[in-house]
Amino acid sequence: MVYSNSVEATHPPTSSSTSPSTEDDAPVVIVGAGIVGLVLALALHKQLGITPIIYEKCSQFQPIGAGMSVYPNGLRVLRDLGLLKTVQNASYPYTTRQWERHDGSVIMTAQEEVLGRNEDDTTPLRTVGIKRWKLQIILLSAVQSKGIPIHFGKAIQEVRENKSSNGTVNVQLSDGTQRDASLVLAADGTNSVVRKYVTEIESQNHPLKHAGTTTLMGLASIPRNDRISIVTSLTSQCHAVFFPVSSTEQCFQFHFPMTKETSDCDESWATMTKTVEQEQCQELAQRLTKDGWDEQYIRPLRSVSQAIQINSCLLDQKLEKWVRGNVVLLGDAAHPPVPFTGQGAQQGLEDAGTLALLLRALCCSTRGKLDVQHMSQALKLYEQIRIPRVNELLDLSQLTGDQRRKRSQSARYAEVREEIIQRQVFFHETSSNMLPGATHDYRKAIEKAFKALPQRMPILIEDDEDEE
Ligand SMILES: Cc1cc2nc3c(=O)[nH]c(=O)nc-3n(C[C@H](O)[C@H](O)[C@H](O)COP(=O)(O)OP(=O)(O)OC[C@H]3O[C@@H](n4cnc5c(N)ncnc54)[C@H](O)[C@@H]3O)c2cc1C
């Protein structure tokens, strides 16, 4: 792939050896070993040959969380890291997407392959459902196999401009130590501490607000066919989603409007004790039985193996900048999501893939070394490409959530929307809310941004061999 840009000659990486730097030499710090932090580490290693250092607040990974969808736009990033087959083998593909009512009646069915249509993909990509924990293990194993160091149990407490050492940033760790970094990449989630430094807003939690929905999400060992179902209920006034995560397990999500602020955004993804998890699921199962839900939707609640409560919190105002100097925000740290189009994690994956390719194109003349000369141009482009894209998808996700909520509250609205869904599937072959997210190719967006620059200069980014 050839990109054009306006900067002085920056050559493509010249050597194919990765020559990983030692930990002490490593100039790049990643904050957070969530899905985005791990993908970013792999992308930097693959695209630039550099070995970042990852700091993770948790002392170890726990099998928490439930399931998630990985859409074709996210799969494109994983494919470019050589992880597509591994992820596909650990997940379950969707063949159809179906809109249903709580009594089991069907509103409309669409073929999921529509979301994977992209002329540049040699093999069309199909959305998959996967346990979040499994995806995290795949990424962690890949990171460890590259020798990328992860320091568990070490939280970044503060980031400071380093006045004594030009161009570096100082990070303060929870164990009382500190270190300098040439680049700090913050994937520290919805409650990011680094966001405070980037936005220069003092109060940490002030910018977060409840999105108005609370979600009960869980896994059950009940096989589900290859269909993702979106279900609305006028009797329970809620909406739900069911999708397979393996041939024997499924994930469910029940979304309820939040009547009052029950928690303070400190924990958006709250794990529950086994007792609370069972109580909540059994209680909901009883309520749904009374409300006339079809048994297929109630069974997973009765057989729940693991559940999580999502208190969706959004930033009060979307961020206008994700970069301050050499400190960059990615993933939920930059854009906390709402869980209605499945694009939250995909946008973080696109952030990671985009940033790594921009740094490779503009800041890497020798593999394994980061050339800081054009760093600000690379980071400016990162913001220009990513902020409008993410904002559009955040709005679309909120709109989708609002439409489903209203369908569960007004019979008249439900009737009108159902007709719109049927028309959209007829004309677009699926819901038009799903297309902008899934069909996007992050590489194309970079290419477009380079082409739009006033002066053109070819920069070669070769497609590497698939490592699988
Ligand atoms: C516990 C949990 C469970 C989840 N379960 C699901 C699920 O079942 N389904 C789903 O679709 N999505 C789930 N998500 C959300 C989903 O993983 C994210 O929305 C998406 O993957 C983007 O991830 P991220 O890496 O940007 O943020 P996150 O996944 O939130 O990861 C951020 C990481 O940074 C670490 N961290 C935070 N602060 C610091 C600090 N100061 N220093 C160092 N490290 C820090 C956190 O411990 C975490 O590992 C879950 C998130 C969490 C945190």
The ligand as an ORCA input file, in Angstrom:
! r2SCAN-3c Opt
* xyz 0 1
  C     -13.712     -5.656     33.833
  C     -14.215     -5.387     32.447
  C     -15.089     -6.286     31.859
  C     -15.593     -6.027     30.587
  N     -16.458     -6.916     30.030
  C     -16.934     -6.706     28.797
  C     -17.800     -7.630     28.162
  O     -18.163     -8.650     28.724
  N     -18.239     -7.357     26.903
  C     -17.865     -6.222     26.240
  O     -18.286     -6.015     25.100
  N     -17.029     -5.334     26.808
  C     -16.550     -5.556     28.060
  N     -15.695     -4.658     28.627
  C     -15.361     -3.420     27.904
  C     -14.467     -3.643     26.737
  O     -13.406     -4.514     27.052
  C     -13.946     -2.288     26.313
  O     -15.035     -1.412     26.082
  C     -13.168     -2.328     25.015
  O     -12.506     -3.538     24.844
  C     -12.134     -1.206     24.977
  O     -11.117     -1.571     25.868
  P      -9.995     -0.648     26.483
  O      -8.755     -1.486     26.448
  O      -9.975      0.686     25.866
  O     -10.481     -0.441     27.983
  P     -10.642     -1.514     29.146
  O     -11.133     -2.813     28.637
  O     -11.435     -0.853     30.212
  O      -9.137     -1.734     29.672
  C      -8.422     -0.756     30.407
  C      -7.288     -1.443     31.161
  O      -6.479     -0.449     31.773
  C      -6.233     -0.805     33.118
  N      -6.009      0.435     33.868
  C      -6.920      1.340     34.259
  N      -6.329      2.376     34.875
  C      -5.010      2.120     34.878
  C      -3.872      2.828     35.371
  N      -3.997      4.001     35.989
  N      -2.638      2.273     35.212
  C      -2.497      1.069     34.573
  N      -3.551      0.360     34.096
  C      -4.784      0.878     34.235
  C      -7.477     -1.575     33.532
  O      -7.229     -2.416     34.650
  C      -7.786     -2.360     32.262
  O      -7.106     -3.577     32.202
  C     -15.185     -4.868     29.907
  C     -14.278     -3.975     30.493
  C     -13.793     -4.220     31.747
  C     -12.808     -3.265     32.381
*
